[in-house]
Amino acid sequence: MAVQKINENEFYVRINKDTETYHIVTVSDEAHENLAAGDLTKEQLVKKSFLFLLQKENQSSILKKFHIEEIENYFPEFSNIAKIGWIDISG
């Protein structure tokens, strides 16, 4: 997985797992503060979010373009993403 910053609030994500997919994610300052609480950079939040999503659904099911807070509409536990310890973003 590769996360590339497009601008201050938008990120391009390329996933090459089963097949190659591309996604654009918007992370507003407000969403960043609410979800990461200062524990993660926006890039780290995006990466951790996609690792979370890949545990929940096939990569082709992930929306191509979305705002990061929309994930919580599908997976309510996402609101605790910064505290979920089983997702390792170091690699």
C-alpha positions as CSV (number, residue, x, y, z in Angstrom):
1,M,0.0,0.0,0.0
2,A,1.2,3.5,-0.8
3,V,-0.2,6.7,0.5
4,Q,0.7,9.9,-1.3
5,K,-0.3,13.4,-0.2
6,I,-2.1,15.3,-2.9
7,N,-2.7,18.5,-0.8
8,E,-3.2,19.4,2.8
9,N,-6.5,17.4,3.1
10,E,-6.4,14.9,0.2
11,F,-4.5,11.6,-0.1
12,Y,-4.1,9.2,-3.0
13,V,-3.9,5.6,-1.9
14,R,-2.8,2.7,-4.1
15,I,-3.4,-0.8,-2.9
16,N,-1.7,-3.7,-4.7
17,K,-3.0,-6.8,-2.8
18,D,-5.2,-9.1,-4.8
19,T,-5.5,-6.5,-7.6
20,E,-4.5,-2.9,-7.9
21,T,-7.0,-0.3,-6.8
22,Y,-6.8,3.5,-6.3
23,H,-8.6,5.7,-3.8
24,I,-8.8,9.4,-2.9
25,V,-9.5,10.2,0.7
26,T,-10.3,13.5,2.2
27,V,-9.2,14.2,5.8
28,S,-10.3,17.6,7.1
29,D,-8.6,19.1,10.1
30,E,-11.8,18.5,12.1
31,A,-11.9,14.8,11.2
32,H,-8.2,14.4,11.9
33,E,-8.6,15.9,15.3
34,N,-11.7,13.8,16.1
35,L,-10.3,10.5,14.9
36,A,-6.6,10.8,15.7
37,A,-6.7,13.1,18.8
38,G,-3.1,14.2,18.1
39,D,-1.8,10.6,18.1
40,L,-1.4,10.2,14.4
41,T,-0.4,12.4,11.4
42,K,-3.0,12.6,8.6
43,E,-0.9,10.2,6.5
44,Q,-0.7,7.7,9.4
45,L,-4.4,8.0,9.9
46,V,-5.1,7.3,6.3
47,K,-2.8,4.2,6.3
48,K,-4.2,2.9,9.5
49,S,-7.7,3.4,8.1
50,F,-7.0,1.4,5.0
51,L,-5.4,-1.4,7.0
52,F,-8.6,-1.4,9.1
53,L,-10.8,-1.5,6.0
54,L,-8.8,-4.3,4.4
55,Q,-9.6,-6.4,7.5
56,K,-13.3,-5.7,7.0
57,E,-13.8,-5.9,3.3
58,N,-12.3,-6.7,-0.1
59,Q,-10.2,-3.9,-1.5
60,S,-12.5,-3.6,-4.5
61,S,-15.4,-2.9,-2.1
62,I,-13.7,0.2,-0.7
63,L,-15.1,3.4,-2.1
64,K,-12.9,5.1,-4.7
65,K,-13.4,8.6,-3.3
66,F,-14.6,9.4,0.2
67,H,-14.2,11.5,3.3
68,I,-12.5,9.5,6.1
69,E,-15.2,10.0,8.6
70,E,-17.6,8.2,6.3
71,I,-16.0,4.9,7.3
72,E,-17.8,5.2,10.7
73,N,-21.1,5.0,8.9
74,Y,-20.3,1.4,7.8
75,F,-18.1,0.4,10.8
76,P,-19.1,2.2,14.0
77,E,-15.9,0.9,15.8
78,F,-13.9,3.0,13.4
79,S,-14.4,6.0,15.8
80,N,-11.7,4.4,18.0
81,I,-9.2,4.0,15.1
82,A,-6.3,5.8,16.9
83,K,-6.6,3.4,19.9
84,I,-6.9,0.2,17.9
85,G,-3.7,-1.5,18.7
86,W,-3.8,-4.5,16.3
87,I,-3.2,-2.3,13.3
88,D,0.5,-1.8,12.8
89,I,1.4,1.2,10.6
90,S,5.2,0.9,11.0
91,G,5.8,-1.1,7.9
